[in-house]
Amino acid sequence: MLRSKVLIVEDDEATSRQLQWALRDEFDLLSAGDPSTALTLAREQHPALILLDLGLPPNPADTEEGFRLLQEILKHGSVGKVIVCTGYGDRANAVRAVGCGAYDFFTKPVDVDILKALMRRACWVAELEEEWSHLAAEAEKENNEEIIGTSEAICRVFATIRKVATTDVPILITGESGTGKEVTARAIHERSLRKDGPFIPINCGAIPENLLESELFGHERGAFTGAVQQKKGKVEYAQGGTLFLDEIGELPSTLQVKILRFLQDRTFERVGGRQQLQVDLRIMAATNVDLKKAIERGTFREDLYYRLGVVHFEVPPLRERGEDALLIATVFLKRVSEHMGKPVRGFTKEAAQAIQAYAWPGNVRELSNKIRRAVVMAEGPSITAEDLDLPYATGSAAPQPIALRDARQRLEEELIAQSLTLHKGNISRVSEELRISRPTLYRLLRKYGLWGKFRTE
């Protein structure tokens, strides 16, 4: 089993030796007795955890040197977590240390068993955060454009993009507002044989009906009042590339006929013109409207629906994408903090829980806006639940009443699932950690439908 690397920063040599002796069986230990050595080791060795004494040379009687080192370490971002372990255990120091970004605060004399438990937890959290950062970096590097995620739902979208990108068939992308339909269309275009051509989007629901035809197909001089010169439309500008018809469900019925005819032969006339023009392009469309219901209501043509949707797929809402919300938030946080020049490194435990618990009715667009707000509001190195201004965090959403028995069962199921995941389905380790017998664990696995979901050893 891989042992976590821990740096002990302690100016008292006897105390340092005692800590090393007590912790050497479980951790890979480094030691430093002064700020300079500590900072060098932190930057070179990247320990998962630092045990930091506040009273350091040149003035061990003062805590300021320890606080300066704490801020410098966290600013550099070279370690996972820092536990302040000191004899200066008054409340003001504890509040200040945690406020500066320390994971926890521990006073001397040390209870080794409690300290070990705290260190195990801190190292585990540091490893999880490192994994998240790695996933975020890989997602940002490898995923299609701005599409970020590792969930099964979004992976199906990635698979579809790969399949359809090199074809030239019309594509219909559906999904709720803010899920990233245009981003998905751009990802397809960038992977297509037309990637060197233009990607031209037009929002069919944002342009007045009397202007939309001109925006699409252009117009000739004098075609209507104010048409003082010939103008090309989006269709002509998309020559050799992709025309993306966003909010196609809002397209007026009169234009649906003209779009259908254009899709059939790729020819059109400018408004007020008589010359038949031809273009070579690919059509993609998107909508958050249920087009089948629109067809039943008579507001959308059935033949246009089938002409547009040779390939039809849906971008899933964020609430159905599992832990993608936290992964996307991590990527957005990195970008926004760098853009604003604020050293915000991550999320507090409560903020991460708020992100996971919230339903995100505005999907990825809403998440992006919340992260921007949070970076602006943040006063420390981590985003708090209050910075995000989510109902889960602020309490603006009224808590739903729940019976004590239901709450107990929900917590029981959650703890078992977490332990199974942590120990990769090893029943012996799970029963040992939860302090229940194997038969009891088997019974609970069947009760909560967890049986068969994890590998047993």
C-alpha positions in Angstrom: 0.0 0.0 0.0 1.3 3.4 -1.0 2.3 5.5 2.1 1.5 9.2 2.3 4.4 11.6 2.4 4.3 13.8 5.5 6.6 16.8 6.4 7.1 17.6 10.1 8.0 21.2 10.7 9.2 21.4 14.3 12.0 23.5 15.7 12.3 21.4 18.9 14.5 18.4 18.0 13.2 16.2 20.8 9.6 16.7 19.8 10.5 16.1 16.2 12.1 12.8 17.0 9.1 11.7 19.1 6.7 12.5 16.3 8.9 10.7 13.8 9.1 7.6 16.0 5.3 7.6 16.6 4.4 8.1 13.0 7.1 6.2 11.1 5.1 2.9 10.8 2.3 4.5 8.8 3.8 7.5 6.9 6.8 8.4 4.9 8.3 11.2 6.9 10.4 14.3 6.2 11.5 16.8 8.8 12.5 20.5 8.9 13.5 22.7 11.8 13.3 26.1 10.2 11.1 27.9 7.6 13.6 27.9 4.8 14.3 24.2 4.9 10.5 23.5 5.3 9.7 25.6 2.2 12.4 23.9 0.1 11.2 20.4 1.1 7.6 21.4 0.4 8.4 22.6 -3.0 10.6 19.7 -4.0 8.9 16.8 -2.3 5.2 17.8 -2.6 4.1 16.1 0.6 0.4 15.1 1.0 0.5 16.6 4.5 2.5 19.0 6.6 2.5 19.1 10.4 3.4 22.7 11.1 4.5 24.1 14.4 3.8 27.9 14.7 6.8 28.7 16.9 9.7 28.7 14.6 13.2 30.3 14.3 14.4 33.0 14.5 11.8 33.8 17.2 10.2 30.6 18.5 8.2 32.5 21.1 6.3 34.3 18.4 3.7 32.7 16.1 4.1 35.1 13.2 6.9 33.1 11.6 4.7 30.0 11.5 1.8 31.9 10.0 4.1 33.5 7.3 5.3 30.0 6.4 1.8 28.6 6.3 0.7 31.4 3.9 3.8 30.9 1.7 3.2 27.1 1.5 -0.4 27.4 0.6 0.3 30.2 -1.9 2.8 28.0 -3.7 0.3 25.1 -3.8 2.9 22.5 -3.3 1.2 20.4 -0.7 -2.2 18.7 -0.2 -3.1 19.7 3.4 -1.5 21.5 6.4 -2.3 20.7 10.0 -1.1 23.3 12.5 0.3 21.4 15.5 1.5 23.7 18.2 1.6 24.6 21.9 0.1 28.0 21.2 -3.4 26.6 21.3 -5.6 29.6 22.0 -8.8 30.1 20.0 -7.5 33.1 18.1 -4.6 31.1 16.6 -6.9 28.3 15.7 -9.4 30.6 13.9 -6.5 32.4 12.1 -4.8 29.2 11.0 -8.0 27.7 9.5 -8.8 31.1 8.0 -5.4 31.1 6.3 -6.2 27.7 4.7 -5.0 25.1 7.2 -6.9 21.8 7.2 -7.1 21.6 11.0 -5.5 22.8 14.2 -4.0 20.5 16.9 -2.6 21.5 20.2 0.3 20.0 22.2 0.8 17.8 24.1 -0.1 15.4 21.3 -2.5 12.5 21.6 -0.9 10.2 19.0 -3.9 8.1 18.3 -6.1 11.1 17.7 -3.4 12.8 15.6 -3.0 9.7 13.4 -6.8 9.6 12.8 -6.7 13.2 11.8 -3.7 12.7 9.6 -5.3 9.7 7.8 -8.3 11.8 7.0 -6.3 14.8 5.8 -4.1 12.6 3.5 -7.2 10.8 2.1 -8.8 14.2 1.3 -5.6 15.4 -0.2 -5.4 12.3 -2.4 -9.0 12.8 -3.5 -8.4 16.5 -4.3 -5.3 15.6 -6.3 -7.3 13.0 -8.3 -10.0 15.6 -8.9 -7.3 18.1 -10.1 -5.9 15.4 -12.4 -9.3 14.6 -13.8 -10.1 18.3 -14.3 -6.8 18.8 -16.2 -7.3 15.7 -18.3 -10.9 16.7 -19.0 -9.8 20.2 -20.0 -7.1 18.9 -22.2 -8.7 15.9 -23.9 -12.5 16.5 -24.0 -14.2 18.0 -26.9 -13.8 21.8 -26.7 -15.6 22.9 -23.6 -17.5 19.7 -22.9 -16.2 18.5 -19.6 -17.1 15.3 -17.7 -16.5 11.7 -17.0 -20.0 10.5 -16.2 -21.6 7.7 -18.2 -24.3 10.1 -19.6 -21.8 12.5 -21.0 -19.5 9.8 -22.3 -22.4 8.6 -24.5 -22.4 12.1 -26.0 -18.7 11.9 -26.6 -19.2 8.6 -28.4 -21.9 10.0 -30.6 -19.7 13.1 -31.5 -16.9 10.8 -32.6 -19.3 8.7 -34.8 -21.1 11.6 -36.5 -18.3 14.2 -36.8 -16.8 12.8 -40.0 -20.1 12.4 -41.8 -22.1 15.2 -43.4 -25.6 14.3 -42.3 -27.9 16.9 -40.6 -27.8 16.7 -36.8 -30.5 17.6 -34.3 -29.3 18.3 -30.7 -31.9 18.6 -28.0 -31.6 19.3 -24.3 -32.5 21.7 -21.6 -31.4 25.3 -21.7 -27.8 25.7 -20.5 -26.7 22.1 -21.1 -24.2 23.1 -23.8 -25.9 22.3 -27.1 -24.0 24.9 -29.1 -20.8 23.8 -27.5 -21.6 20.2 -28.6 -22.3 21.4 -32.2 -18.9 23.3 -32.2 -17.2 20.1 -31.0 -18.7 18.2 -33.9 -17.6 20.9 -36.4 -14.1 20.9 -35.0 -13.8 17.2 -35.5 -15.4 17.2 -39.0 -13.9 17.4 -42.5 -15.3 21.0 -42.5 -13.2 22.2 -39.5 -11.3 24.6 -41.7 -14.5 26.2 -42.8 -16.6 28.7 -40.7 -19.0 27.7 -37.9 -22.0 30.1 -38.3 -24.6 30.1 -35.5 -28.0 31.9 -35.7 -30.5 32.0 -32.9 -33.9 31.5 -34.5 -35.8 32.6 -31.3 -33.9 35.8 -30.7 -34.6 37.5 -34.1 -38.0 39.1 -35.0 -39.9 37.1 -37.6 -39.9 39.9 -40.2 -36.0 40.0 -40.0 -35.2 36.3 -39.6 -35.5 35.4 -43.3 -33.2 38.2 -44.3 -30.7 37.2 -41.6 -30.7 33.6 -42.9 -30.8 34.1 -46.7 -29.7 37.8 -47.1 -31.5 40.4 -49.2 -31.2 42.4 -52.3 -31.0 46.2 -52.5 -34.5 47.7 -52.3 -36.1 44.4 -51.1 -37.8 46.3 -48.3 -37.7 49.7 -46.6 -34.2 50.2 -45.3 -32.5 47.7 -47.6 -30.1 50.2 -49.1 -27.6 47.6 -50.3 -27.3 43.9 -51.0 -26.6 41.9 -47.9 -25.4 38.3 -47.6 -27.1 36.0 -45.0 -25.8 33.5 -42.6 -26.3 30.7 -45.1 -23.8 32.3 -47.6 -21.3 33.0 -44.8 -21.4 29.3 -43.8 -20.2 28.2 -47.3 -17.8 25.3 -46.9 -18.5 25.0 -43.2 -21.4 24.5 -40.7 -24.7 26.4 -40.3 -26.0 26.0 -36.7 -29.7 26.8 -36.3 -30.1 27.3 -32.6 -33.6 27.3 -31.0 -35.0 25.7 -34.2 -38.2 25.0 -32.3 -39.0 28.8 -32.3 -38.8 29.0 -36.1 -41.9 30.6 -37.6 -44.1 28.2 -39.8 -43.5 30.3 -42.9 -39.8 29.9 -42.6 -40.0 26.2 -41.8 -41.2 25.6 -45.4 -38.2 27.6 -46.8 -35.7 25.8 -44.6 -37.2 22.5 -45.6 -36.7 23.3 -49.3 -33.2 24.6 -48.6 -32.3 21.3 -46.8 -33.5 19.3 -49.8 -31.4 20.9 -52.5 -29.1 23.4 -50.8 -30.4 26.2 -53.0 -32.1 29.5 -52.0 -32.9 33.0 -53.1 -32.1 36.2 -51.2 -35.1 38.2 -50.1 -36.2 40.3 -53.0 -34.0 38.3 -55.4 -34.8 35.9 -58.3 -31.4 34.3 -58.7 -31.0 30.7 -57.4 -27.9 30.5 -55.3 -26.3 27.2 -54.1 -24.0 26.6 -51.1 -22.1 23.6 -49.8 -22.5 23.4 -46.1 -23.6 21.2 -43.2 -26.7 21.8 -41.2 -26.9 21.3 -37.4 -29.9 22.4 -35.3 -30.7 22.5 -31.6 -33.7 23.2 -29.4 -34.9 22.8 -25.8 -38.5 22.4 -27.2 -40.1 18.9 -27.3 -40.5 18.9 -31.1 -42.7 15.8 -31.1 -45.3 17.6 -28.9 -44.9 20.7 -31.2 -45.7 18.5 -34.2 -48.9 17.2 -32.4 -49.8 20.9 -31.7 -49.2 21.8 -35.3 -46.5 24.3 -34.6 -43.7 22.4 -36.2 -43.6 20.5 -39.4 -43.1 16.7 -39.2 -41.2 16.5 -42.5 -38.8 19.2 -41.3 -38.3 17.3 -38.0 -37.2 14.2 -39.9 -35.1 16.1 -42.4 -33.2 17.9 -39.6 -32.9 14.9 -37.3 -31.1 12.3 -39.5 -29.0 11.9 -36.3 -30.8 13.1 -33.2 -29.3 13.0 -29.7 -29.8 14.7 -26.4 -27.3 16.5 -24.2 -28.1 15.4 -20.6 -28.9 17.9 -17.9 -26.3 18.5 -15.2 -28.4 16.8 -12.5 -28.1 13.5 -14.3 -24.4 13.6 -14.7 -23.3 12.5 -11.2 -20.0 14.0 -10.0 -19.5 16.0 -13.3 -20.8 19.1 -11.5 -17.9 19.2 -9.1 -15.4 18.3 -11.9 -16.8 21.1 -14.1 -16.8 23.5 -11.2 -13.1 22.7 -10.5 -12.2 23.5 -14.2 -14.2 26.7 -14.2 -12.7 27.7 -10.8 -9.1 27.3 -12.2 -9.9 29.4 -15.2 -11.8 32.2 -13.4 -9.3 32.5 -10.6 -6.5 32.8 -13.1 -8.4 35.4 -15.1 -9.2 37.5 -12.1 -5.8 37.0 -10.5 -7.2 35.7 -7.2 -5.4 32.8 -5.5 -8.5 30.6 -4.9 -7.4 27.0 -4.9 -10.5 24.9 -4.3 -13.7 24.3 -2.5 -14.4 23.7 1.2 -16.1 20.4 2.1 -19.4 22.2 2.5 -19.1 24.0 -0.8 -18.4 20.7 -2.6 -21.4 19.1 -1.0 -23.6 22.1 -2.0 -22.5 21.8 -5.6 -23.3 18.0 -5.6 -26.6 18.5 -3.8 -28.0 21.3 -5.9 -30.3 20.4 -8.9 -28.8 23.0 -11.3 -32.0 23.9 -13.2 -29.8 26.3 -15.3 -27.3 23.5 -16.0 -23.7 24.3 -16.9 -24.5 27.9 -17.7 -25.8 28.4 -14.2 -22.8 26.6 -12.7 -20.4 28.9 -14.7 -22.2 32.0 -13.4 -22.1 30.7 -9.8 -18.4 30.0 -9.9 -17.7 33.5 -11.3 -19.7 35.0 -8.4 -18.0 32.8 -5.8 -14.5 33.9 -7.0 -15.5 37.5 -6.7 -17.0 37.0 -3.2 -14.3 34.7 -1.8 -12.1 36.1 1.0 -9.9 33.0 1.6 -8.0 30.4 -0.4 -11.1 28.2 -0.8 -14.6 28.8 -2.1 -17.2 28.4 0.8 -20.8 27.3 0.5 -21.8 30.9 1.3 -19.7 32.2 -1.6 -21.7 30.0 -4.0 -25.1 31.4 -2.8 -26.8 28.1 -3.4 -30.1 27.3 -1.7 -28.6 24.1 -0.2 -25.9 26.3 1.5 -27.9 29.4 2.5 -31.0 27.6 3.7 -33.3 29.5 1.4 -34.8 26.2 0.3 -37.0 24.9 3.1 -35.8 21.6 4.4 -38.1 18.7 3.7 -39.4 16.9 6.8 -38.0 13.4 7.2 -38.7 10.7 9.6 -35.9 9.7 12.0 -36.0 6.1 10.7 -35.7 7.2 7.1 -32.8 9.6 7.9 -31.0 6.8 9.8 -31.4 4.4 6.8 -30.2 7.0 4.3 -27.1 7.7 6.4 -26.5 4.0 6.8 -26.7 3.4 3.0 -24.4 6.3 2.3 -21.7 5.2 4.7 -21.8 1.6 3.4 -21.6 2.8 -0.2 -18.7 5.2 0.6 -16.8 2.5 2.4 -17.3 0.0 -0.4 -16.0 2.5 -2.9 -13.0 3.4 -0.8 -12.0 -0.3 -0.3 -12.9 -1.3 -3.8 -15.5 -3.8 -2.6 -13.3 -5.6 -0.1 -16.0 -7.0 2.3 -13.5 -7.7 5.1 -12.1 -4.2 5.2 -15.6 -2.6 4.9 -16.9 -4.7 7.8 -13.8 -3.9 9.9 -14.1 -0.2 9.2 -17.8 0.0 9.9 -17.4 -2.3 12.9 -20.1 -4.7 11.9 -20.0 -8.4 11.2 -19.8 -9.8 7.7 -23.3 -11.4 7.9 -24.7 -8.1 9.0 -23.0 -6.3 6.1 -24.3 -8.9 3.6 -27.8 -8.3 4.9 -27.5 -4.5 4.6 -26.1 -4.9 1.1 -29.2 -6.8 0.0 -31.5 -4.4 1.9 -30.1 -1.3 0.1 -29.7 -2.8 -3.3 -25.9 -2.6 -3.2 -25.4 -6.3 -3.7 -23.5 -7.0 -6.9 -22.6 -3.4 -7.6 -19.1 -3.9 -6.0 -16.5 -6.6 -6.4 -16.1 -8.7 -3.3 -12.9 -10.2 -2.2 
